[in-house]
Amino acid sequence: MDVLVNLIVYLVVFGLIWWLVGMLPLPSPVAQIVRVLFIILLIVIILSAFGILPGGYFPSIKL
């Protein structure tokens, strides 16, 4: 259950950051690089939440 709560919290924070960065007036090549980096970060968050990658990168949230 803790893993599910952590995953939901991280995805909500990730979505808010993605939305805020998406509102920045970035040039097209920079925006594409930022988009690729966000997609890589999303994949790492999901893989570490399910234990495929080591989860030491993201602290667990105690509620």
N, C-alpha and C positions, 0 to 999 in steps of 0.2 A: 504494500500500500504506500509506503514511503517513496518508492521509486516512481509510482504513478503521480503522486503529489509533486515531487521534484520535477518530473517531466512537464507537467502542466504549468508550473510556475515558470520554469525556464522558457517554455514556448511562448507564454504570454509576454514575458520580458523581451524575448527575442523579437516577437511581432511588433511590440511598441518601438523598439530601437529601429527595426526595419522601416516602420512607418515614418519615424522622424527623419531618418537618413533619406528616405524616398522623397521627402518634401524639400530637401536641399537642392538648390539650383546647380547641380554638378554638370560639367561638360560630358558629352556622350562617352568618350573612352574611359573616363574616370568612373562614371556610373556603371558601366559594364564590369569593370574590375571589382567595384564594391559589391555588385550583385553576385558575382561569382564567389567572392569571399564569404558573403552571407550564406550562400547555399552550402558551401563547404562547412561552415560553422554549424548550420542546421543539421547536416548529416552527422557531424561529430557529436552533437548533443544527443541525437536520437540513438546512435550506436553506443555511446557511453551509458545512456540510461538503461539500455537492455543488456549491458555487461559484455558487449562484443569488444569494445575498447576499454582500457582501464579508465575508471571514473574518477581518478585523482585530480583531473583538471577542473572539475566542477564541485564546489562544496555542497554537501547535503544540507537541506533546509530543515530545521527542527521546528515543528509546529506544536 
